Amino acid sequence: MQYKDFTNVQVMDHPLIKHKISLLRNVNTGTYEFRQLVEEIATLEGYEALRDLPLKDVEIQTPLEKCMTPMIDGKKLAIVPILRAGLGMVPGVQALAPLAKVGHIGLYRDPETHEPHDYYCKLPDPIDQRLIVVVDPMLATGGSAVDAINSIKAHGGKHIKFMCIIAAPVGIERLAKAHPDIDIYVGNVDRELNENAYILPGLGDAGDRIFGTK
């Protein structure tokens, strides 16, 4: 089964997203611009991912009269970045839903096995009542995303979406198979992984490029 066969996978086709991802790939794109682009792409993807965000009716005073009108129920949304690169996408989603709560999941990848190991998990409470958007720029092997969502579910999370900027087919397939109940939003599907489990053509190490480290 290929990623195209999964009904819970949505690959973005918006030209602005494609253009900005191309700028991300460029080795000459500096840290400041890279960080801005990650935020902008997260906002564009978030527009689709949050299409079913819960609303509540509130009373407001217009220049003419009072009325009941729908507004985002910020208390029902949680943004959960996978540390550390996922932090770069948080402001982009917050631009759409500034009242959203933010949790954190810390994972690191074993340099030899390429498998993830968790070291931190802090989620907004009560997590079971929230729409949870997990963000990470890269979906390579899929191991970190699968483990992060396993952890969220173990803490009671039920309504989960996952957003990434670029992904390898194997990562999408692994995540979609492990968690068929979540919606997966992908900015672009790249060709493959290399022998070190880096996405090709990719954009390098997203965390290093966001934070200016090596």
C-alpha atoms as an extended CHARMM CRD file, in Angstrom:
* protein
*
       214  EXT
         1         1  MET       CA              0.0000000000        0.0000000000        0.0000000000  PROA      1               0.0000000000
         2         2  GLN       CA              1.2990000000        3.4660000000       -0.9380000000  PROA      2               0.0000000000
         3         3  TYR       CA              0.6400000000        6.7550000000        0.8380000000  PROA      3               0.0000000000
         4         4  LYS       CA             -1.7650000000        7.7660000000       -1.9380000000  PROA      4               0.0000000000
         5         5  ASP       CA             -4.0370000000        4.8970000000       -0.9000000000  PROA      5               0.0000000000
         6         6  PHE       CA             -4.6120000000        6.3120000000        2.5990000000  PROA      6               0.0000000000
         7         7  THR       CA             -7.7370000000        8.4380000000        2.8920000000  PROA      7               0.0000000000
         8         8  ASN       CA             -6.3950000000       10.2440000000        5.9680000000  PROA      8               0.0000000000
         9         9  VAL       CA             -3.4050000000       11.7630000000        4.1100000000  PROA      9               0.0000000000
        10        10  GLN       CA             -3.7180000000       15.1890000000        2.4870000000  PROA      10              0.0000000000
        11        11  VAL       CA             -0.8140000000       16.5130000000        0.4070000000  PROA      11              0.0000000000
        12        12  MET       CA             -0.9640000000       20.2770000000       -0.0570000000  PROA      12              0.0000000000
        13        13  ASP       CA             -1.1810000000       21.5750000000       -3.6360000000  PROA      13              0.0000000000
        14        14  HSD       CA             -1.2830000000       25.3210000000       -2.9640000000  PROA      14              0.0000000000
        15        15  PRO       CA              1.2880000000       27.1620000000       -5.1110000000  PROA      15              0.0000000000
        16        16  LEU       CA              2.3620000000       29.3810000000       -2.2010000000  PROA      16              0.0000000000
        17        17  ILE       CA              3.2600000000       26.3280000000       -0.1380000000  PROA      17              0.0000000000
        18        18  LYS       CA              5.2150000000       24.7880000000       -3.0120000000  PROA      18              0.0000000000
        19        19  HSD       CA              7.0670000000       28.0640000000       -3.6560000000  PROA      19              0.0000000000
        20        20  LYS       CA              8.0150000000       28.5490000000       -0.0100000000  PROA      20              0.0000000000
        21        21  ILE       CA              9.1980000000       24.9420000000        0.3170000000  PROA      21              0.0000000000
        22        22  SER       CA             11.4820000000       25.5230000000       -2.6660000000  PROA      22              0.0000000000
        23        23  LEU       CA             12.9700000000       28.5080000000       -0.8530000000  PROA      23              0.0000000000
        24        24  LEU       CA             13.4690000000       26.3400000000        2.2590000000  PROA      24              0.0000000000
        25        25  ARG       CA             15.4320000000       23.7920000000        0.2530000000  PROA      25              0.0000000000
        26        26  ASN       CA             17.9700000000       26.3560000000       -0.9580000000  PROA      26              0.0000000000
        27        27  VAL       CA             21.2480000000       25.9390000000        0.8980000000  PROA      27              0.0000000000
        28        28  ASN       CA             21.7540000000       29.7140000000        0.6980000000  PROA      28              0.0000000000
        29        29  THR       CA             18.5710000000       30.5030000000        2.6470000000  PROA      29              0.0000000000
        30        30  GLY       CA             19.7400000000       31.9170000000        5.9870000000  PROA      30              0.0000000000
        31        31  THR       CA             18.4360000000       31.1820000000        9.4600000000  PROA      31              0.0000000000
        32        32  TYR       CA             16.1480000000       34.2140000000        9.7700000000  PROA      32              0.0000000000
        33        33  GLU       CA             14.4880000000       33.6840000000        6.3920000000  PROA      33              0.0000000000
        34        34  PHE       CA             14.2750000000       29.9290000000        6.9490000000  PROA      34              0.0000000000
        35        35  ARG       CA             12.4940000000       30.4450000000       10.2660000000  PROA      35              0.0000000000
        36        36  GLN       CA             10.0560000000       32.8910000000        8.6850000000  PROA      36              0.0000000000
        37        37  LEU       CA              9.2850000000       30.4960000000        5.8510000000  PROA      37              0.0000000000
        38        38  VAL       CA              8.6070000000       27.6290000000        8.2520000000  PROA      38              0.0000000000
        39        39  GLU       CA              6.1240000000       29.8210000000       10.1290000000  PROA      39              0.0000000000
        40        40  GLU       CA              4.4320000000       30.9430000000        6.9080000000  PROA      40              0.0000000000
        41        41  ILE       CA              4.0790000000       27.3800000000        5.6170000000  PROA      41              0.0000000000
        42        42  ALA       CA              2.6670000000       26.2710000000        8.9710000000  PROA      42              0.0000000000
        43        43  THR       CA              0.0380000000       29.0160000000        8.7090000000  PROA      43              0.0000000000
        44        44  LEU       CA             -0.9350000000       27.9740000000        5.1820000000  PROA      44              0.0000000000
        45        45  GLU       CA             -1.1400000000       24.2950000000        6.1240000000  PROA      45              0.0000000000
        46        46  GLY       CA             -2.9160000000       25.1410000000        9.3440000000  PROA      46              0.0000000000
        47        47  TYR       CA             -5.6710000000       26.8720000000        7.3900000000  PROA      47              0.0000000000
        48        48  GLU       CA             -6.6260000000       23.4730000000        5.9610000000  PROA      48              0.0000000000
        49        49  ALA       CA             -5.8820000000       21.4280000000        9.0690000000  PROA      49              0.0000000000
        50        50  LEU       CA             -8.0780000000       23.6640000000       11.2460000000  PROA      50              0.0000000000
        51        51  ARG       CA            -11.0270000000       23.6720000000        8.8730000000  PROA      51              0.0000000000
        52        52  ASP       CA            -13.0850000000       21.7260000000       11.4440000000  PROA      52              0.0000000000
        53        53  LEU       CA            -11.8950000000       23.6930000000       14.4880000000  PROA      53              0.0000000000
        54        54  PRO       CA            -14.7200000000       23.9050000000       17.0360000000  PROA      54              0.0000000000
        55        55  LEU       CA            -16.6290000000       27.1640000000       17.3100000000  PROA      55              0.0000000000
        56        56  LYS       CA            -18.7450000000       28.7080000000       20.0430000000  PROA      56              0.0000000000
        57        57  ASP       CA            -21.3630000000       31.4410000000       19.7880000000  PROA      57              0.0000000000
        58        58  VAL       CA            -20.5790000000       34.6040000000       21.7150000000  PROA      58              0.0000000000
        59        59  GLU       CA            -22.5000000000       37.8270000000       22.1190000000  PROA      59              0.0000000000
        60        60  ILE       CA            -20.9090000000       40.9580000000       20.6830000000  PROA      60              0.0000000000
        61        61  GLN       CA            -21.9920000000       44.5330000000       20.1820000000  PROA      61              0.0000000000
        62        62  THR       CA            -21.8340000000       45.7210000000       16.5740000000  PROA      62              0.0000000000
        63        63  PRO       CA            -22.1710000000       49.4440000000       15.7350000000  PROA      63              0.0000000000
        64        64  LEU       CA            -25.8800000000       48.7400000000       15.2500000000  PROA      64              0.0000000000
        65        65  GLU       CA            -26.9670000000       46.0330000000       17.7020000000  PROA      65              0.0000000000
        66        66  LYS       CA            -26.0120000000       43.0540000000       19.8120000000  PROA      66              0.0000000000
        67        67  CYS       CA            -25.7920000000       39.6710000000       18.1250000000  PROA      67              0.0000000000
        68        68  MET       CA            -24.6460000000       36.0970000000       18.6770000000  PROA      68              0.0000000000
        69        69  THR       CA            -21.7990000000       35.1790000000       16.3530000000  PROA      69              0.0000000000
        70        70  PRO       CA            -19.3500000000       32.2290000000       16.1080000000  PROA      70              0.0000000000
        71        71  MET       CA            -15.7550000000       32.4810000000       17.3190000000  PROA      71              0.0000000000
        72        72  ILE       CA            -12.9640000000       29.9370000000       17.6770000000  PROA      72              0.0000000000
        73        73  ASP       CA            -13.1200000000       28.0460000000       20.9540000000  PROA      73              0.0000000000
        74        74  GLY       CA             -9.4260000000       28.4270000000       21.7860000000  PROA      74              0.0000000000
        75        75  LYS       CA             -9.6650000000       26.3430000000       24.9360000000  PROA      75              0.0000000000
        76        76  LYS       CA            -10.3840000000       23.3090000000       22.7690000000  PROA      76              0.0000000000
        77        77  LEU       CA             -7.1940000000       23.4290000000       20.6870000000  PROA      77              0.0000000000
        78        78  ALA       CA             -3.7060000000       22.2360000000       21.5690000000  PROA      78              0.0000000000
        79        79  ILE       CA             -0.5750000000       22.6230000000       19.4460000000  PROA      79              0.0000000000
        80        80  VAL       CA              2.0650000000       20.0200000000       20.2630000000  PROA      80              0.0000000000
        81        81  PRO       CA              5.4700000000       20.4120000000       18.5860000000  PROA      81              0.0000000000
        82        82  ILE       CA              7.9120000000       17.5220000000       18.4900000000  PROA      82              0.0000000000
        83        83  LEU       CA             11.0920000000       19.0440000000       19.9080000000  PROA      83              0.0000000000
        84        84  ARG       CA             13.0220000000       20.7190000000       18.7730000000  PROA      84              0.0000000000
        85        85  ALA       CA             12.3140000000       21.4460000000       15.1190000000  PROA      85              0.0000000000
        86        86  GLY       CA              8.5520000000       21.4060000000       15.6790000000  PROA      86              0.0000000000
        87        87  LEU       CA              8.8810000000       24.6110000000       17.6900000000  PROA      87              0.0000000000
        88        88  GLY       CA              9.4800000000       26.4690000000       14.4480000000  PROA      88              0.0000000000
        89        89  MET       CA              5.9410000000       25.7040000000       13.2460000000  PROA      89              0.0000000000
        90        90  VAL       CA              4.1250000000       26.7640000000       16.4280000000  PROA      90              0.0000000000
        91        91  PRO       CA              3.9610000000       30.5380000000       15.7390000000  PROA      91              0.0000000000
        92        92  GLY       CA              2.4910000000       29.8570000000       12.3170000000  PROA      92              0.0000000000
        93        93  VAL       CA             -0.4000000000       27.8660000000       13.7760000000  PROA      93              0.0000000000
        94        94  GLN       CA             -0.8010000000       30.3200000000       16.6570000000  PROA      94              0.0000000000
        95        95  ALA       CA             -1.2880000000       33.0990000000       14.1190000000  PROA      95              0.0000000000
        96        96  LEU       CA             -4.5290000000       31.3630000000       13.2120000000  PROA      96              0.0000000000
        97        97  ALA       CA             -5.5680000000       30.3800000000       16.7370000000  PROA      97              0.0000000000
        98        98  PRO       CA             -3.7630000000       32.6250000000       19.2600000000  PROA      98              0.0000000000
        99        99  LEU       CA             -5.6550000000       31.1980000000       22.2510000000  PROA      99              0.0000000000
       100       100  ALA       CA             -4.4990000000       27.6430000000       21.5930000000  PROA      100             0.0000000000
       101       101  LYS       CA             -2.6340000000       25.8750000000       24.3730000000  PROA      101             0.0000000000
       102       102  VAL       CA              0.8490000000       24.5310000000       23.6090000000  PROA      102             0.0000000000
       103       103  GLY       CA              2.2940000000       21.2330000000       24.7930000000  PROA      103             0.0000000000
       104       104  HSD       CA              5.7030000000       19.7100000000       24.0800000000  PROA      104             0.0000000000
       105       105  ILE       CA              7.0310000000       16.2610000000       23.2550000000  PROA      105             0.0000000000
       106       106  GLY       CA             10.7720000000       15.6490000000       23.2900000000  PROA      106             0.0000000000
       107       107  LEU       CA             12.2700000000       12.9010000000       21.1280000000  PROA      107             0.0000000000
       108       108  TYR       CA             15.7670000000       12.2670000000       19.8570000000  PROA      108             0.0000000000
       109       109  ARG       CA             16.8780000000        9.9030000000       17.1140000000  PROA      109             0.0000000000
       110       110  ASP       CA             19.4560000000        7.1930000000       17.7430000000  PROA      110             0.0000000000
       111       111  PRO       CA             22.2760000000        7.8940000000       15.2700000000  PROA      111             0.0000000000
       112       112  GLU       CA             22.7630000000        4.1830000000       14.5410000000  PROA      112             0.0000000000
       113       113  THR       CA             19.2730000000        2.6600000000       14.5790000000  PROA      113             0.0000000000
       114       114  HSD       CA             17.5130000000        5.8930000000       13.5190000000  PROA      114             0.0000000000
       115       115  GLU       CA             14.7510000000        5.0020000000       15.9850000000  PROA      115             0.0000000000
       116       116  PRO       CA             13.2990000000        7.6940000000       18.3080000000  PROA      116             0.0000000000
       117       117  HSD       CA             13.6380000000        7.8280000000       22.0950000000  PROA      117             0.0000000000
       118       118  ASP       CA             11.4050000000       10.0610000000       24.1900000000  PROA      118             0.0000000000
       119       119  TYR       CA             12.7150000000       12.2310000000       27.0030000000  PROA      119             0.0000000000
       120       120  TYR       CA              9.9220000000       14.7530000000       27.6870000000  PROA      120             0.0000000000
       121       121  CYS       CA              6.1470000000       15.0520000000       27.4770000000  PROA      121             0.0000000000
       122       122  LYS       CA              4.0490000000       17.9460000000       28.8030000000  PROA      122             0.0000000000
       123       123  LEU       CA              0.4990000000       18.3590000000       27.5080000000  PROA      123             0.0000000000
       124       124  PRO       CA             -2.3080000000       20.8310000000       28.2450000000  PROA      124             0.0000000000
       125       125  ASP       CA             -4.9390000000       19.5250000000       30.6420000000  PROA      125             0.0000000000
       126       126  PRO       CA             -7.4990000000       18.1400000000       30.0060000000  PROA      126             0.0000000000
       127       127  ILE       CA             -5.9590000000       16.7890000000       26.8170000000  PROA      127             0.0000000000
       128       128  ASP       CA             -8.8340000000       14.4130000000       26.0610000000  PROA      128             0.0000000000
       129       129  GLN       CA            -11.1850000000       17.3270000000       25.3580000000  PROA      129             0.0000000000
       130       130  ARG       CA             -8.9540000000       19.0980000000       22.8370000000  PROA      130             0.0000000000
       131       131  LEU       CA             -8.2580000000       18.9720000000       19.1430000000  PROA      131             0.0000000000
       132       132  ILE       CA             -4.5110000000       18.2920000000       19.0920000000  PROA      132             0.0000000000
       133       133  VAL       CA             -2.2900000000       19.4300000000       16.2210000000  PROA      133             0.0000000000
       134       134  VAL       CA              1.1100000000       17.7300000000       16.3100000000  PROA      134             0.0000000000
       135       135  VAL       CA              3.7280000000       19.6160000000       14.2830000000  PROA      135             0.0000000000
       136       136  ASP       CA              7.1470000000       18.6200000000       12.9770000000  PROA      136             0.0000000000
       137       137  PRO       CA              8.7480000000       19.9810000000        9.7770000000  PROA      137             0.0000000000
       138       138  MET       CA             10.0990000000       16.5800000000        8.7160000000  PROA      138             0.0000000000
       139       139  LEU       CA              8.4260000000       13.1720000000        8.4670000000  PROA      139             0.0000000000
       140       140  ALA       CA             11.3030000000       10.8710000000        7.5510000000  PROA      140             0.0000000000
       141       141  THR       CA             11.0820000000        7.3050000000        8.8750000000  PROA      141             0.0000000000
       142       142  GLY       CA              7.8720000000        8.1370000000       10.7080000000  PROA      142             0.0000000000
       143       143  GLY       CA              9.2190000000        6.7880000000       13.9830000000  PROA      143             0.0000000000
       144       144  SER       CA              9.1520000000       10.0610000000       15.9160000000  PROA      144             0.0000000000
       145       145  ALA       CA              5.6370000000       10.9330000000       14.7580000000  PROA      145             0.0000000000
       146       146  VAL       CA              4.3020000000        7.4790000000       15.6260000000  PROA      146             0.0000000000
       147       147  ASP       CA              5.8980000000        7.5500000000       19.0740000000  PROA      147             0.0000000000
       148       148  ALA       CA              4.7300000000       11.1060000000       19.7570000000  PROA      148             0.0000000000
       149       149  ILE       CA              1.1410000000       10.2160000000       18.9390000000  PROA      149             0.0000000000
       150       150  ASN       CA              1.4120000000        6.9980000000       20.9550000000  PROA      150             0.0000000000
       151       151  SER       CA              2.4270000000        9.1410000000       23.9220000000  PROA      151             0.0000000000
       152       152  ILE       CA             -0.4140000000       11.6090000000       23.4030000000  PROA      152             0.0000000000
       153       153  LYS       CA             -2.9440000000        8.7870000000       23.2180000000  PROA      153             0.0000000000
       154       154  ALA       CA             -1.4580000000        7.2100000000       26.3440000000  PROA      154             0.0000000000
       155       155  HSD       CA             -2.1320000000       10.5200000000       28.1260000000  PROA      155             0.0000000000
       156       156  GLY       CA             -5.7450000000       10.5090000000       26.9510000000  PROA      156             0.0000000000
       157       157  GLY       CA             -5.5720000000       12.4380000000       23.6720000000  PROA      157             0.0000000000
       158       158  LYS       CA             -8.2400000000       11.3940000000       21.1880000000  PROA      158             0.0000000000
       159       159  HSD       CA             -8.6780000000       14.0060000000       18.4710000000  PROA      159             0.0000000000
       160       160  ILE       CA             -5.2990000000       14.3230000000       16.7590000000  PROA      160             0.0000000000
       161       161  LYS       CA             -3.9510000000       15.8180000000       13.5320000000  PROA      161             0.0000000000
       162       162  PHE       CA             -0.3740000000       15.7790000000       12.2710000000  PROA      162             0.0000000000
       163       163  MET       CA              1.2650000000       18.4960000000       10.1560000000  PROA      163             0.0000000000
       164       164  CYS       CA              4.6580000000       18.3840000000        8.4610000000  PROA      164             0.0000000000
       165       165  ILE       CA              6.3480000000       20.3760000000        5.7140000000  PROA      165             0.0000000000
       166       166  ILE       CA              8.1100000000       17.5970000000        3.8060000000  PROA      166             0.0000000000
       167       167  ALA       CA              7.8350000000       13.8230000000        4.1070000000  PROA      167             0.0000000000
       168       168  ALA       CA              9.2690000000       10.6330000000        2.6710000000  PROA      168             0.0000000000
       169       169  PRO       CA              6.7480000000        8.0910000000        1.3610000000  PROA      169             0.0000000000
       170       170  VAL       CA              7.9020000000        5.4920000000        3.8910000000  PROA      170             0.0000000000
       171       171  GLY       CA              7.2590000000        7.9010000000        6.7620000000  PROA      171             0.0000000000
       172       172  ILE       CA              3.7410000000        8.7110000000        5.6140000000  PROA      172             0.0000000000
       173       173  GLU       CA              2.9210000000        5.0320000000        5.1870000000  PROA      173             0.0000000000
       174       174  ARG       CA              4.2750000000        4.1240000000        8.6170000000  PROA      174             0.0000000000
       175       175  LEU       CA              2.3420000000        6.8930000000       10.3540000000  PROA      175             0.0000000000
       176       176  ALA       CA             -0.8800000000        6.2690000000        8.4370000000  PROA      176             0.0000000000
       177       177  LYS       CA             -0.7650000000        2.5380000000        9.1970000000  PROA      177             0.0000000000
       178       178  ALA       CA              0.0710000000        3.0240000000       12.8770000000  PROA      178             0.0000000000
       179       179  HSD       CA             -2.6050000000        5.7100000000       13.4050000000  PROA      179             0.0000000000
       180       180  PRO       CA             -5.3520000000        5.4060000000       10.7850000000  PROA      180             0.0000000000
       181       181  ASP       CA             -7.6380000000        7.5460000000       12.9590000000  PROA      181             0.0000000000
       182       182  ILE       CA             -5.6200000000       10.7790000000       12.5940000000  PROA      182             0.0000000000
       183       183  ASP       CA             -5.5230000000       13.2610000000        9.7110000000  PROA      183             0.0000000000
       184       184  ILE       CA             -2.0840000000       13.8240000000        8.1770000000  PROA      184             0.0000000000
       185       185  TYR       CA             -1.2340000000       17.0680000000        6.3500000000  PROA      185             0.0000000000
       186       186  VAL       CA              1.9170000000       17.1330000000        4.2060000000  PROA      186             0.0000000000
       187       187  GLY       CA              3.4140000000       20.1250000000        2.4110000000  PROA      187             0.0000000000
       188       188  ASN       CA              5.3370000000       18.0040000000       -0.0960000000  PROA      188             0.0000000000
       189       189  VAL       CA              6.1970000000       14.3350000000       -0.5800000000  PROA      189             0.0000000000
       190       190  ASP       CA              9.8900000000       13.9240000000       -1.3850000000  PROA      190             0.0000000000
       191       191  ARG       CA             11.5530000000       11.0470000000       -3.2160000000  PROA      191             0.0000000000
       192       192  GLU       CA             13.1510000000        8.8180000000       -0.5800000000  PROA      192             0.0000000000
       193       193  LEU       CA             15.4540000000        8.4710000000        2.4280000000  PROA      193             0.0000000000
       194       194  ASN       CA             19.2210000000        8.1260000000        2.1490000000  PROA      194             0.0000000000
       195       195  GLU       CA             21.3450000000        5.6380000000        4.1000000000  PROA      195             0.0000000000
       196       196  ASN       CA             21.3020000000        7.9760000000        7.1180000000  PROA      196             0.0000000000
       197       197  ALA       CA             17.4900000000        8.2800000000        7.0230000000  PROA      197             0.0000000000
       198       198  TYR       CA             17.5670000000       11.8660000000        5.7690000000  PROA      198             0.0000000000
       199       199  ILE       CA             14.8950000000       12.9320000000        3.2960000000  PROA      199             0.0000000000
       200       200  LEU       CA             16.0130000000       13.4380000000       -0.3200000000  PROA      200             0.0000000000
       201       201  PRO       CA             16.0870000000       15.9630000000       -1.8660000000  PROA      201             0.0000000000
       202       202  GLY       CA             15.0080000000       17.3740000000        1.4960000000  PROA      202             0.0000000000
       203       203  LEU       CA             16.2040000000       20.5910000000        3.0530000000  PROA      203             0.0000000000
       204       204  GLY       CA             18.8620000000       19.4270000000        5.4870000000  PROA      204             0.0000000000
       205       205  ASP       CA             18.4050000000       19.3160000000        9.2580000000  PROA      205             0.0000000000
       206       206  ALA       CA             15.3480000000       21.4690000000        9.9500000000  PROA      206             0.0000000000
       207       207  GLY       CA             16.2400000000       22.0170000000       13.5970000000  PROA      207             0.0000000000
       208       208  ASP       CA             19.7380000000       23.2190000000       12.8080000000  PROA      208             0.0000000000
       209       209  ARG       CA             18.4740000000       25.5480000000       10.0850000000  PROA      209             0.0000000000
       210       210  ILE       CA             15.6860000000       26.9870000000       12.2550000000  PROA      210             0.0000000000
       211       211  PHE       CA             17.9200000000       27.6690000000       15.2450000000  PROA      211             0.0000000000
       212       212  GLY       CA             21.2260000000       28.3300000000       13.4770000000  PROA      212             0.0000000000
       213       213  THR       CA             23.0630000000       25.3750000000       15.0320000000  PROA      213             0.0000000000
       214       214  LYS       CA             25.0690000000       22.4950000000       13.6120000000  PROA      214             0.0000000000
